[in-house]
């Protein structure tokens, strides 16, 4: 049996439309979980019970309900702050890609030093690999080259 709640749920849309959105429209798991919470509230569950069914705390349930009451469906969509701005700009990434395409045997340490020399930004090797992926480059260990290999080795191989 539902417990009495101090703050009621506002019916921003009918239960049928809510069910329709749950079944077909939602691909985002976070919004889907919040819609299930709202549906449980529509069906008479207390905030505490609906929140426990959704796997969140009672306080989060009240936050979701307040957002629903204020903004409706749009209030259930997560709002992200955007994060820290990038240290290296898109123009610098394009310039870096042009520099890297001139040679095909870069090591991560060399690229890290190149970024430091060219742009004055110091990154860890792990982040250098992340930057390489973001500009569409792939990295792997360079193929070992034998210092004793003659310059025309492929020509000599074709002859034999």
C-alpha positions, 0 to 999 in steps of 0.5 A: 500500500502506498505511503502518503507523500508530502509532494505529489506527482503532477500528471504531465502526460497520460499513463498510456503515452508514458508506457508508449515512450517506455516501450518504443522511444527510449534508447537512453537507459538513464531516461528509461529508468526515470520514466519507470520511476514516474510510471510507478509514481503514477500507479500509486507507489510512494517516492521511497518505493518507486525509488527502490524499484528503480534502484536509487535512493529516496532523495534521488527519487524526490529530485527526479519527481521535482524535475518532472513536476517542473519541466515534464519529460525534458526534466528527465534528460540528464544535463551535463556540465561539459567538462574541462576545456581541451588543452589542444585545439582542433586546429592544433590537432590538424597541424599535428596530424599533418606533421605526423603523416610526413613520417610513419615510424613515430613512437609515443615518446617522440610524439609526446616530445613533438607536442611539447616542442611545437605547442608547448603542452605536456601530456602523458603518453596515455593521453597522447594515444587518446589524442592520436585516436581522436584525430583518426590515427592508429598506433602500434609498435613500430616494425623493427628495422635491421641496420644491416639491411641493404637499401635495395633489399626488396630489389635483391629479393625479387631477383632471387 
